[in-house]
C-alpha cells in the first residue's frame, strides 16, 4: 500500500494575519518554503514579462522537471485525479485538432499547445505535492506587484505623458528571431508593451497593460486583486489593495471586466449574507430588491435607463473595436450554423479575417466560448472543456471549508469573461493560484520541488 507524500502534523498554520506581519512587512519566518517561492515568483512578474509571457508556463514546467531530476528522486507523481485528467483530455484534443487542421503549422500554435500542456502538468504536480498558500501571504506579494505598476503609471502617464514609443522585443522573441517590427494585435506577447499610447480612456489616459501581454490579462488580474482584498481582515491594507485593483481595472480599459466585476461582487455579497443569515436571508434580499425594482414604476424606469446607458457607454467607449468584434461574432455564428458538418469535431484553427489589413480579426477569435470551443473545438472539444471546468468547480467546492470565497468566484468570473475573451496565460496562472489558496497550511510543508516519502 502506497504511503502518503508526507504525514500531516497535528496542528496547522491558520491564516492569522496579525502573526504574519511585522508592520507592513511579511514575517519571512512565519511562512512556509512553498509560500516563499510563490511570493518570489509573483514579485518577479516584470522579469517574466521581459522574458515573454507566451513561454512562461513552459519554462516553469521545465524548471520543475529539471529540479526534480537534478536534486530529487525524479517526479514520482501519483495517479492523477479527475481534475488533471480532464484538463489533459481537453488540451490534447485541442492540440491534435490544431495540428491536423493547420496547413502551415506556426510557432505561435506550438507555443499555445506547450502552454496548455504545461498548465496540466503543474496542476497535476501541485495536486501531488499539496501546494498551498494563504490569502494574506499571496496578497502581500501581489501588493508589491501593485506598487510596481502604480509607480510605473505615475512615471509613464503623469510625468512622461504616455508618449508613443517603438515596442522592444521580449527576450524569447529575440532568441527565436521574431519580427523586429511590431504589428498591432499579432504576437503581442513577443513585445514589451506596457501601455497603448493611441488608445485613450476617459480623461485622455492611455490604456495600460503594464507587465502583462495584453490589457485583458491586466483586467483579469485586477479583478482577482479586488476579490483577494475582500478576503483580508478589514484594514487600511485591504482597502488600499481593493482600491488599487479597481484603478488598475479602469486603466486596462477592458469593458467586459468593468461589467463582470460588479456582478461577481454582488454574488459574493449574497454568499456572505447566506453564511451569516442562512438561505432565508438571501431570498429575503432578492425579494426586497425585486419588489423595489419591479413593483414601483419610477424606480423600474430609472434602473432600465441606467443599465441601458451604462451598457451603451461601455460599448461606445471604443466604437471601432465594438464594431469589429460584432462582425467577428456574427461571421463566426453564421459559420457554425451554415456548416453543421464541422460542428462535431470543430475546425481546429481560426478562419479568414473579417477586416482586410488586420490579421488578428479572424473568424473564430475573440471569444473562448463561441470561437475556441464551438467554432474551433466543436461539440467534442466543448464537452471535454466542460468536463474539466465542472471537475475544477467540484474540487474547489468539495474543499470549500478550507478555502476563501474567492476560490468559488474565480471560475464564475472567468466563465462570464469567456464570452468576449480568449483563454490566456493569465487565466492559467490565476487558476493555479486559486487552486493553491487555502486558509491553513501545514507547518512543515514538503519542499515544493522535492517529494519525500515516509
C-alpha positions as CSV (number, residue, x, y, z in Angstrom):
1,X,0.0,0.0,0.0
2,X,1.5,3.3,-1.0
3,X,2.3,5.8,1.7
4,X,1.3,9.5,1.5
5,X,3.9,12.1,0.4
6,X,4.2,13.3,4.0
7,X,2.4,12.9,7.3
8,X,0.1,15.7,8.3
9,X,1.2,17.3,11.6
10,X,-1.2,17.7,14.4
11,X,-1.5,21.4,14.0
12,X,-1.5,23.7,11.0
13,X,-0.8,27.4,10.4
14,X,-4.1,29.3,10.1
15,X,-4.4,32.5,8.2
16,X,-3.7,34.6,11.2
17,X,-2.9,37.9,9.6
18,X,-1.7,39.6,12.8
19,X,1.1,37.0,13.3
20,X,2.1,37.0,9.6
21,X,3.2,40.7,9.5
22,X,5.6,42.9,11.3
23,X,4.1,46.3,10.4
24,X,3.8,46.3,6.6
25,X,6.4,43.6,6.1
26,X,5.8,39.9,5.9
27,X,7.5,37.9,8.7
28,X,9.5,35.6,6.5
29,X,9.9,33.0,9.3
30,X,6.1,32.7,9.6
31,X,5.6,31.5,6.0
32,X,6.3,28.1,4.5
33,X,9.1,27.5,1.9
34,X,6.3,26.9,-0.7
35,X,4.7,30.3,0.1
36,X,8.1,32.0,-0.1
37,X,8.7,30.6,-3.6
38,X,5.2,31.6,-4.8
39,X,5.8,35.1,-3.4
40,X,9.1,35.4,-5.2
41,X,7.6,34.3,-8.5
42,X,4.8,36.9,-8.2
43,X,7.2,39.7,-7.2
44,X,9.3,38.7,-10.2
45,X,6.4,39.3,-12.6
46,X,8.3,42.1,-14.6
47,X,11.0,39.5,-15.2
48,X,8.6,37.0,-16.8
49,X,7.2,39.9,-18.9
50,X,10.7,40.7,-20.2
51,X,11.3,37.0,-21.0
52,X,7.9,36.7,-22.8
53,X,4.5,35.6,-21.3
54,X,3.8,33.2,-24.1
55,X,6.6,30.9,-22.9
56,X,6.4,31.3,-19.1
57,X,4.2,28.3,-18.3
58,X,6.5,26.0,-20.4
59,X,9.6,27.4,-18.6
60,X,8.0,26.9,-15.2
61,X,7.1,23.3,-16.0
62,X,10.6,22.7,-17.5
63,X,12.2,24.2,-14.3
64,X,10.2,21.9,-12.1
65,X,11.2,18.8,-14.0
66,X,14.8,19.8,-14.2
67,X,15.0,20.4,-10.4
68,X,13.3,17.1,-9.6
69,X,15.7,15.1,-11.6
70,X,18.7,17.1,-10.6
71,X,18.1,17.3,-6.8
72,X,15.4,14.8,-6.1
73,X,14.4,11.3,-7.0
74,X,12.5,12.2,-10.1
75,X,8.9,13.3,-10.4
76,X,7.3,10.1,-8.9
77,X,3.8,11.5,-9.4
78,X,0.9,9.5,-8.1
79,X,-2.2,8.7,-10.2
80,X,-3.9,11.9,-11.1
81,X,-7.5,12.8,-10.0
82,X,-10.3,13.6,-12.4
83,X,-9.2,17.3,-12.5
84,X,-5.8,16.9,-14.2
85,X,-7.2,14.0,-16.3
86,X,-10.0,16.2,-17.7
87,X,-7.6,19.1,-18.2
88,X,-5.3,16.9,-20.1
89,X,-8.1,15.5,-22.3
90,X,-9.1,18.9,-23.4
91,X,-5.6,20.2,-24.0
92,X,-4.6,17.1,-26.0
93,X,-7.8,17.3,-28.1
94,X,-7.1,21.0,-28.8
95,X,-3.5,20.2,-29.7
96,X,-4.4,17.4,-32.1
97,X,-7.2,19.4,-33.7
98,X,-4.9,22.4,-34.3
99,X,-2.1,20.2,-35.8
100,X,-4.4,18.3,-38.1
101,X,-6.2,21.3,-39.4
102,X,-3.2,23.6,-39.9
103,X,-2.0,24.0,-43.5
104,X,1.2,25.6,-42.2
105,X,2.0,24.9,-38.6
106,X,3.0,28.2,-36.9
107,X,5.3,28.7,-34.0
108,X,2.5,30.5,-32.2
109,X,0.4,27.4,-32.4
110,X,3.2,25.3,-30.9
111,X,3.6,27.9,-28.1
112,X,-0.1,27.7,-27.2
113,X,0.0,23.9,-27.2
114,X,3.0,23.9,-24.9
115,X,1.4,26.4,-22.6
116,X,-1.8,24.4,-22.2
117,X,0.0,21.1,-21.6
118,X,2.4,22.8,-19.1
119,X,-0.6,24.1,-17.2
120,X,-1.9,20.5,-16.9
121,X,1.4,19.2,-15.7
122,X,1.8,22.0,-13.0
123,X,-1.8,21.3,-11.9
124,X,-1.1,17.6,-11.5
125,X,2.2,18.3,-9.7
126,X,0.5,20.8,-7.3
127,X,-2.1,18.2,-6.5
128,X,0.5,15.6,-5.7
129,X,2.6,17.9,-3.5
130,X,-0.4,19.5,-1.9
131,X,0.9,23.0,-2.6
132,X,-0.9,25.7,-0.6
133,X,-0.7,29.4,0.1
134,X,-2.7,31.6,2.5
135,X,-4.6,34.6,1.2
136,X,-2.8,37.1,3.3
137,X,0.6,35.8,2.1
138,X,-0.5,35.9,-1.5
139,X,-2.0,39.4,-1.0
140,X,1.3,40.7,0.3
141,X,3.3,39.5,-2.7
142,X,0.6,40.9,-5.1
143,X,0.7,44.2,-3.1
144,X,4.4,44.5,-4.1
145,X,3.5,43.9,-7.7
146,X,0.7,46.5,-7.5
147,X,3.2,49.1,-6.2
148,X,5.4,48.3,-9.2
149,X,2.5,49.0,-11.5
150,X,1.3,52.2,-9.7
151,X,4.9,53.6,-9.7
152,X,5.2,52.8,-13.4
153,X,1.9,54.5,-14.2
154,X,2.9,57.7,-12.3
155,X,6.2,57.8,-14.4
156,X,4.7,56.8,-17.7
157,X,1.4,58.7,-17.6
158,X,1.8,61.7,-15.3
159,X,5.4,62.5,-15.8
160,X,6.1,61.4,-19.4
161,X,2.5,61.8,-20.7
162,X,2.3,58.3,-22.1
163,X,4.2,59.3,-25.3
164,X,4.4,57.0,-28.3
165,X,7.3,54.5,-28.5
166,X,8.6,51.6,-30.6
167,X,7.9,48.4,-28.6
168,X,11.1,46.4,-27.9
169,X,11.1,42.6,-28.3
170,X,10.9,40.2,-25.4
171,X,13.9,38.0,-24.7
172,X,12.3,34.9,-26.1
173,X,11.3,36.8,-29.2
174,X,14.9,37.8,-29.8
175,X,16.1,34.3,-29.2
176,X,13.6,32.8,-31.6
177,X,14.2,35.7,-34.1
178,X,10.6,37.0,-34.2
179,X,9.8,40.0,-36.4
180,X,11.5,43.2,-35.3
181,X,8.6,45.5,-36.4
182,X,5.5,45.3,-34.2
183,X,2.2,44.6,-35.9
184,X,-0.8,45.6,-33.7
185,X,-2.6,42.5,-32.4
186,X,-0.2,40.0,-33.9
187,X,2.0,38.3,-31.4
188,X,1.6,40.9,-28.6
189,X,3.5,38.6,-26.1
190,X,6.6,38.9,-28.3
191,X,6.9,42.6,-27.5
192,X,7.1,44.7,-24.3
193,X,4.1,47.0,-24.4
194,X,3.3,48.5,-21.0
195,X,0.7,50.9,-22.4
196,X,-1.0,51.7,-25.7
197,X,-0.5,55.4,-26.4
198,X,-3.1,55.7,-29.2
199,X,-5.9,54.1,-27.2
200,X,-7.3,56.6,-24.8
201,X,-9.6,56.2,-21.8
202,X,-12.0,59.0,-20.5
203,X,-9.8,61.9,-19.3
204,X,-7.2,61.2,-22.0
205,X,-5.4,58.5,-20.0
206,X,-3.6,55.8,-22.1
207,X,-4.7,52.2,-21.9
208,X,-2.2,50.2,-19.8
209,X,-1.2,46.5,-19.7
210,X,1.9,47.1,-17.5
211,X,3.8,43.8,-17.2
212,X,1.3,41.6,-18.9
213,X,0.9,40.6,-22.6
214,X,-2.3,42.4,-23.2
215,X,-4.7,44.7,-21.3
216,X,-7.3,41.9,-21.0
217,X,-4.8,40.0,-18.9
218,X,-4.3,43.0,-16.6
219,X,-8.1,43.2,-16.3
220,X,-8.3,39.6,-15.1
221,X,-5.5,40.1,-12.6
222,X,-7.2,43.3,-11.4
223,X,-10.5,41.5,-10.8
224,X,-8.6,38.8,-8.9
225,X,-6.8,41.5,-6.8
226,X,-10.2,43.1,-5.8
227,X,-11.7,39.7,-4.8
228,X,-8.5,38.8,-2.9
229,X,-8.6,42.1,-1.0
230,X,-12.0,41.2,0.3
231,X,-10.6,38.0,1.9
232,X,-8.3,40.0,4.1
233,X,-9.0,41.3,7.6
234,X,-10.6,44.8,7.3
235,X,-7.7,47.3,7.5
236,X,-6.1,50.1,5.6
237,X,-4.1,47.4,3.7
238,X,-7.2,45.6,2.4
239,X,-9.0,48.8,1.5
240,X,-5.9,50.1,-0.3
241,X,-5.5,46.9,-2.2
242,X,-9.1,46.8,-3.3
243,X,-8.9,50.5,-4.4
244,X,-5.7,49.8,-6.4
245,X,-7.4,46.8,-8.1
246,X,-10.3,49.0,-9.2
247,X,-7.9,51.6,-10.5
248,X,-5.9,49.1,-12.4
249,X,-9.1,47.6,-13.9
250,X,-10.0,51.1,-15.1
251,X,-6.7,51.8,-16.8
252,X,-6.9,48.4,-18.5
253,X,-9.9,49.8,-20.4
254,X,-11.4,46.3,-20.6
255,X,-15.1,46.9,-20.9
256,X,-16.2,43.3,-20.3
257,X,-14.5,43.2,-16.9
258,X,-16.0,46.6,-16.0
259,X,-19.4,44.9,-16.3
260,X,-18.5,41.5,-14.9
261,X,-16.7,42.5,-11.7
262,X,-19.8,44.3,-10.2
263,X,-21.8,41.1,-10.9
264,X,-19.3,39.0,-9.0
265,X,-19.2,41.4,-6.1
266,X,-23.0,41.2,-5.8
267,X,-22.8,37.4,-5.9
268,X,-20.1,37.5,-3.2
269,X,-22.3,39.7,-1.0
270,X,-25.2,37.2,-1.4
271,X,-22.9,34.3,-0.5
272,X,-21.6,36.1,2.6
273,X,-25.1,37.1,3.6
274,X,-26.2,33.5,3.2
275,X,-23.4,32.4,5.6
276,X,-24.4,35.0,8.1
277,X,-28.1,34.6,8.0
278,X,-28.8,31.4,6.1
279,X,-30.6,30.9,2.8
280,X,-33.7,32.7,4.2
281,X,-31.7,36.0,4.2
282,X,-30.6,35.6,0.6
283,X,-34.2,35.0,-0.6
284,X,-35.4,38.0,1.5
285,X,-32.8,40.2,-0.1
286,X,-33.7,39.0,-3.5
287,X,-37.4,39.6,-2.8
288,X,-36.9,43.1,-1.5
289,X,-34.7,44.1,-4.4
290,X,-37.1,42.5,-6.9
291,X,-40.1,44.3,-5.3
292,X,-38.5,47.7,-5.3
293,X,-37.2,47.2,-8.8
294,X,-40.2,45.8,-10.5
295,X,-43.2,46.9,-8.5
296,X,-42.5,50.6,-8.4
297,X,-42.6,52.1,-12.0
298,X,-40.4,55.2,-11.3
299,X,-37.6,53.0,-9.9
300,X,-38.0,50.4,-12.6
301,X,-37.7,53.0,-15.3
302,X,-34.6,54.5,-13.6
303,X,-32.9,51.1,-13.4
304,X,-33.6,50.3,-17.0
305,X,-32.3,53.7,-18.2
306,X,-29.2,53.3,-16.1
307,X,-28.4,49.8,-17.3
308,X,-29.0,50.9,-20.9
309,X,-26.9,54.0,-20.6
310,X,-24.1,52.1,-18.9
311,X,-24.1,49.3,-21.5
312,X,-24.2,51.8,-24.3
313,X,-21.5,54.0,-22.8
314,X,-19.3,51.0,-22.3
315,X,-19.8,49.8,-25.8
316,X,-19.3,53.2,-27.3
317,X,-16.1,53.7,-25.3
318,X,-14.2,52.2,-28.3
319,X,-16.7,52.1,-31.1
320,X,-14.3,50.7,-33.7
321,X,-13.4,47.8,-31.5
322,X,-17.0,47.1,-30.7
323,X,-18.0,47.1,-34.4
324,X,-15.1,44.7,-35.3
325,X,-16.0,42.3,-32.5
326,X,-19.6,42.3,-33.5
327,X,-18.6,41.5,-37.1
328,X,-16.3,38.6,-35.8
329,X,-19.1,37.2,-33.7
330,X,-21.7,37.4,-36.4
331,X,-19.5,35.8,-39.0
332,X,-18.4,33.1,-36.5
333,X,-22.0,32.3,-35.6
334,X,-23.0,32.2,-39.3
335,X,-20.2,29.7,-40.0
336,X,-21.3,27.5,-37.1
337,X,-25.0,27.5,-38.3
338,X,-24.3,27.1,-42.0
339,X,-21.7,24.4,-41.8
340,X,-23.2,21.7,-39.5
341,X,-20.9,19.0,-40.8
342,X,-18.0,20.7,-38.9
343,X,-19.9,21.2,-35.7
344,X,-18.9,17.9,-34.1
345,X,-15.1,18.0,-34.5
346,X,-14.6,21.7,-35.0
347,X,-12.2,23.4,-37.4
348,X,-9.1,23.4,-35.3
349,X,-8.0,26.8,-36.4
350,X,-9.4,30.3,-37.0
351,X,-11.0,31.3,-40.3
352,X,-10.2,34.3,-42.6
353,X,-10.1,37.9,-41.3
354,X,-13.3,39.9,-41.3
355,X,-11.3,43.2,-41.6
356,X,-8.9,43.3,-44.5
357,X,-5.5,44.5,-43.4
358,X,-6.0,43.5,-39.8
359,X,-5.0,39.8,-39.5
360,X,-6.0,39.3,-35.8
361,X,-9.7,40.0,-36.6
362,X,-10.3,36.4,-37.7
363,X,-13.5,34.3,-37.7
364,X,-13.5,32.1,-34.6
365,X,-11.4,34.5,-32.4
366,X,-12.0,37.0,-29.6
367,X,-14.3,34.6,-27.7
368,X,-13.3,31.5,-25.9
369,X,-16.8,30.1,-25.8
370,X,-18.0,30.9,-29.4
371,X,-14.6,30.9,-31.0
372,X,-12.2,28.5,-29.3
373,X,-14.8,26.0,-28.1
374,X,-17.7,25.9,-30.5
375,X,-16.1,27.0,-33.8
376,X,-12.6,25.5,-33.4
377,X,-13.1,22.6,-31.0
378,X,-16.6,21.5,-31.9
379,X,-19.0,19.7,-29.7
380,X,-16.4,17.1,-28.6
381,X,-13.9,19.8,-27.5
382,X,-16.6,21.8,-25.8
383,X,-17.7,18.7,-23.9
384,X,-14.1,18.0,-22.8
385,X,-13.7,21.5,-21.6
386,X,-17.0,21.4,-19.6
387,X,-15.7,18.1,-18.1
388,X,-12.6,19.9,-16.9
389,X,-14.5,23.0,-15.7
390,X,-17.0,21.0,-13.7
391,X,-14.2,19.0,-12.2
392,X,-12.5,22.2,-11.2
393,X,-15.6,23.7,-9.6
394,X,-16.4,20.4,-7.8
395,X,-12.8,20.2,-6.4
396,X,-13.0,23.8,-5.1
397,X,-16.5,23.3,-3.7
398,X,-15.6,20.0,-2.0
399,X,-12.7,21.7,-0.2
400,X,-14.6,24.9,0.4
401,X,-14.3,24.7,4.2
402,X,-10.6,25.3,3.9
403,X,-10.7,27.9,1.1
404,X,-11.7,31.5,0.8
405,X,-14.9,32.5,-1.1
406,X,-12.6,33.8,-3.8
407,X,-12.0,30.2,-5.0
408,X,-15.6,29.7,-5.9
409,X,-16.0,33.1,-7.6
410,X,-13.0,33.0,-9.9
411,X,-14.4,30.2,-12.2
412,X,-17.7,32.1,-12.4
413,X,-15.8,35.4,-13.1
414,X,-13.8,33.7,-15.9
415,X,-16.8,32.0,-17.4
416,X,-18.5,35.4,-17.9
417,X,-15.4,36.9,-19.5
418,X,-15.0,33.9,-21.8
419,X,-18.0,35.2,-23.8
420,X,-15.8,38.0,-25.2
421,X,-12.2,37.0,-24.3
422,X,-9.9,34.2,-25.2
423,X,-8.2,32.0,-22.6
424,X,-4.6,33.1,-22.0
425,X,-1.5,32.5,-19.8
426,X,-3.1,34.9,-17.3
427,X,-6.1,32.6,-16.9
428,X,-3.8,29.6,-16.3
429,X,-1.8,31.5,-13.7
430,X,-4.9,32.7,-11.9
431,X,-6.5,29.3,-11.9
432,X,-3.3,27.8,-10.4
433,X,-3.2,30.5,-7.7
434,X,-6.9,29.8,-7.0
435,X,-6.1,26.1,-6.7
436,X,-3.2,26.8,-4.3
437,X,-5.3,29.1,-2.0
438,X,-6.0,27.7,1.5
439,X,-6.9,29.1,4.8
440,X,-4.4,26.8,6.5
441,X,-1.1,25.4,5.5
442,X,1.0,22.7,7.2
443,X,3.9,24.0,9.4
444,X,6.3,21.8,7.6
445,X,5.1,21.5,4.0
446,X,7.3,19.3,1.8
447,X,9.8,21.2,-0.4
448,X,8.0,22.3,-3.4
449,X,10.3,20.5,-5.8
450,X,11.4,17.6,-3.7
451,X,8.9,14.9,-2.6
452,X,10.0,12.9,0.5
453,X,8.4,9.5,1.3
454,X,8.0,8.3,4.9
